[in-house]
Each structure stands twice: as C-alpha cells, then as structure tokens.
Amino acid sequence: MKQLVTGLILLGASSVAFAEAAGGPGCGWGNMLFEGQSGPAPHILGATTNATSGNNTFGMTSGTNGCSTSGKLTYSGKNVVSSIMGEFSEDVARGEGDALNAVAVVYGIEQPDRETFANVMHENFSVIFPNENITADEMMASIEEVMKADARLSKYVS
C-alpha cells in the first residue's frame, strides 16, 4: 500500500510540471509552427519541437520566441490528494499512516516537522472533515488554513 501511495504522489507531483505552458501559452517555435491548430497531434508536435530544440527554455531565459516568465503557472488536473482522500481521512483520525505521510510529502514538509503535521491534522480532524460530503478542494483549503494557523507548519503554505 505504501508503494501505491508513493506512486500516486510521484504521479501527481510530476503532473504539476505540466502546468499551463511554461513560458506562456505562445512560447517556442513549436507553438509558432502549429499556431491556430487544435487537437492532440499539433499539441504533441509543438511540445516535441520545443523540447528537442531547447528553444522554449532559451526563449524563457532571453525573453524571446514569444516566451515570458511573468505569468503564474496553473494546473487544471485532478489533485493527487483527492485520489487518496478516504485513506487520508482515516489516517488523520488515527494521527498516523502512509496517506498522512504522503500528503506531508506533497506539501514539502521536512522530516523533522512531519510528526507536528500528523498531530496538527489529527487535532483538527473536525475542521478538515466537517462532514462526510466534503470535496477534495474544500479539504485541501481546510488543511492549508490549519497549517497557516500553526507556527511550525505555516512556512509550508503561502
């Protein structure tokens, strides 16, 4: 089970790397070559062109090729924590477990602070899970609010 949770975390973490086009939505020669086209093929070919030639990276560092690093990256995929929400809630109720540790890893909580994370989550179970119909987004917002209120954990959330 620990391997499954770790796999889900790594999958989710790697998915974050594919947020809105790095450097902006019109960045790189691949975007220029396939401009105006839609569907999987032009997107894949555009991304491949950008990746193989390195022009996307060059454009972001030099401010050319339609690239900019001023915008915020976004991610529209499913939050990895929602995949393990049931197991996470059980672990929070107990104050320990693989899913609880996996969520700590997702938040980048350093090893010395993981016990604090587990204890704070456990103590705030009713805040994080106020009812059985809570959504993953609501749960994540509650987790972050609880973390912001804790002196040791606040540094992990902005």
N, C-alpha and C positions, 0 to 999 in steps of 0.2 A: 504494500500500500504506500509505503514511504517513497518508493520509486515512481509510482503513478503520480503522486502529489508533486514530487520534484520535477517530473516530466511536464506536468501541466504548468508549473511555474516557469520553467525554461521556455516552453512554447509561448506563454503569454508575454514573457519578457522579450523574446525575440520578435514577437508581433509588434511591440511598441516601436521597434526600429523602423517599421514600415508605416510610419505616421504619414500625414499629408506630405506630399513630395518635398523631400529635403531640398532646401534652396528655393522653395516656392513652386507653385503649380506649373510654371512655364520654364523651368530650369533645364538647360542642357540641350545638346544637339539632337538627342532622341526626340525631345518634345518638339523641336523645330521641324524635324523631318516628317513627323507624323501629326503635325498640327491640324486640328479640325476633325480628326478621325476618332472613332469611338469603338469600343469593344475590346475583348481580351488581346487579340493579336497586335494591334497598334500599341497598346499599353506595354505589353511584354517586349515588343521590339524596341520601343522607345527607352524603356528601362535598361534593356540589354545594351543598346547603343551607348547610353550614358555610363553604364558600369564598365564596359570593356574599353572605352576610350579615356575614361577618367575626366572627361570634360565637365561633368556635373560638379565634381569636387573642386576642380580648377576654377570653375565659374563661381562657386560659393566663396572661395578664398580671395578671388580677384574682383568679384562684383560684376563679372561679365557673363555672357551666354544666357541672359535673362534670369540670372540667379541672384538671390538675396537671402540673407540670414536674419533679416529683421523681423519676420513674422514668427508666430508661435506655431510649433508643430502640434498637430492634432491626431487623434486616433479614433476611428469610428467602429472598431471591432468590439467584440464581447470582452468584458473584463474577466480576466483569468480567475479572480476570486469568486465570481458568480458560479464557476464550474464546480467549486468545492464548498459552496455555501452551507449545505447540510452538514457536512463533516466539520466545517469550521465552527458552526454554531454549537455542535456537541463538544468540541474541544474547548471552546470558550466557557461553556457551562462547567466543564471539569477543571479548567485552568491549565491544561496541558494537552499536547498532542501534535501529530505531524502537520495537520492542516493549520493549526495555530502558528506553528513554527514557519510553515511555508508562507503564510501571509506576512509574517515578520520579515522574511527574506524579500518578498515583493516590495515592501516599504524600505528596504535597505537598512533595517535595524541591525546594528552591530551586535556581535555575540554578547558582550557584557550587558547590553540593555534588553536582551530577549526575555529574561526572567521578569523584568519590570513590565515589558509588553504583555506577557502572559497574565501577570497578576492584575494589571490595569484593565485588560479586556475582560477578565473573569469578574472583577469587581463591578464592571459596568455592563454586564450582560443585559440587564433590562433596558439600558439606554440604547445599546446596539441592536437588540432584538425586542422592540417594544410589543410586537405582536407576531403571529405566525404568517402574516401576509406581507411582510416587509420585502421590498425588492432589493436586488443586489446594489443598485445605485444608492438607495436610502441607507442600506447597511454600511456601505463604504463611506458615505458622508458622516454617519454617526461615528464610525471608527476614527475618522480624521478629527472630528470635533473632540472626541475623548482624548486623542493623542495631543491635540493642541493645548488641552487643559492640564496636561501633565508636564512638569518641569523637565524631566529626562527625555520624554518622547516628543516634545514639541519641535525639536530640531529636525525631526524626520518628515514633517509636513510643512507646507508653505501656506 
